[in-house]
Amino acid sequence: MKAMPEATHMAGRVSLTWEQALAAEAALKEGRKALESDPQAISERIRKAQNKAMTARD
């Protein structure tokens, strides 16, 4: 925080100002929307969940 005293948020080891944090959050939300609506990504999440359930069952 000494290097960037106006920082209000941290992203790992990176200090962010309020505006940067808002921009980062908006970008993450857009990426999440795109991923959640992609049929291939949905299939992959289902496949991983099924594999995890099968592993836990054994």
C-alpha positions in Angstrom: 0.0 0.0 0.0 3.0 2.3 0.4 3.5 2.3 -3.4 -0.1 3.2 -4.1 -1.7 5.0 -1.1 -4.9 5.8 -3.1 -5.6 2.1 -3.6 -8.9 0.8 -2.2 -8.8 -2.8 -3.3 -6.3 -5.6 -3.8 -6.3 -8.1 -6.6 -3.7 -10.7 -5.4 -0.6 -8.5 -5.0 -1.9 -5.7 -7.2 -3.3 -2.6 -5.7 -6.4 -1.2 -7.4 -8.2 2.2 -7.2 -11.9 2.2 -6.9 -12.4 2.8 -10.6 -10.0 0.0 -11.5 -11.8 -2.4 -9.2 -15.1 -1.5 -10.8 -13.7 -2.1 -14.2 -12.2 -5.4 -13.2 -15.5 -6.6 -11.7 -17.4 -5.6 -14.8 -15.0 -7.5 -17.0 -15.3 -10.6 -14.8 -19.1 -10.4 -14.9 -19.1 -10.1 -18.7 -16.7 -13.1 -19.0 -18.9 -15.1 -16.7 -22.0 -14.3 -18.7 -20.3 -15.5 -21.9 -19.0 -18.7 -20.3 -22.4 -19.5 -18.7 -24.2 -19.3 -22.0 -21.7 -21.3 -24.1 -23.0 -24.8 -24.8 -19.6 -26.3 -24.9 -18.7 -24.8 -21.5 -22.0 -26.0 -20.0 -21.3 -29.5 -21.3 -17.8 -29.4 -19.8 -19.1 -28.3 -16.4 -21.6 -31.1 -16.5 -19.0 -33.6 -17.5 -16.7 -32.5 -14.6 -19.6 -32.7 -12.1 -20.5 -36.2 -13.2 -16.8 -37.3 -13.0 -16.5 -35.9 -9.5 -19.7 -37.6 -8.4 -18.6 -40.9 -9.8 -15.2 -40.6 -8.1 -16.8 -39.7 -4.8 -19.2 -42.7 -5.1 -16.3 -45.2 -5.5 
